[in-house]
């Protein structure tokens, strides 16, 4: 997952707000997963969910540092981790 521009992030946020207003909360949740998580939110997710569940989720990890990616690879194994997060593979293998 390449880093998003602010404009791309704002478009997703606008779409999320529209979906929520229409009562389409499940679709809004899927859109939220497209937004990159800040490193502190990644750490909070790991603590609250556990590494295996967190890294198995569809969260956008494009802002994750190498230590977080290493933890994800350890939790899931390289094959599954890069299947879940294909955009990271080019930069971290």
C-alpha positions, 0 to 999 in steps of 0.5 A: 500500500503506497502512502496516500496523499491528503486529498486521497484521504479526504475523499475516503473520509468524505465517502465514509461520512456519506455512507454513515449518513445513509445508514450504511455502516458496514460499508463505511467500516470497509472504507475506514480500513483503507485509511492508513493507521498512524504508528501509535494506532497500530500499536494500540491495535496490537495491544488490544487485539493481539498481533495475530488478529491485528495483522490478519485484519484489513488495516492499511499499514503503509505508515508502519515502521520496519519494527511493526512490519517485522512483528507482523511477519513473525505473527503470520509468517511471510506468505500470509502477511504479504497476502494480507498486505501486498503493497508492503512486500516491495519495500520490506522483503 
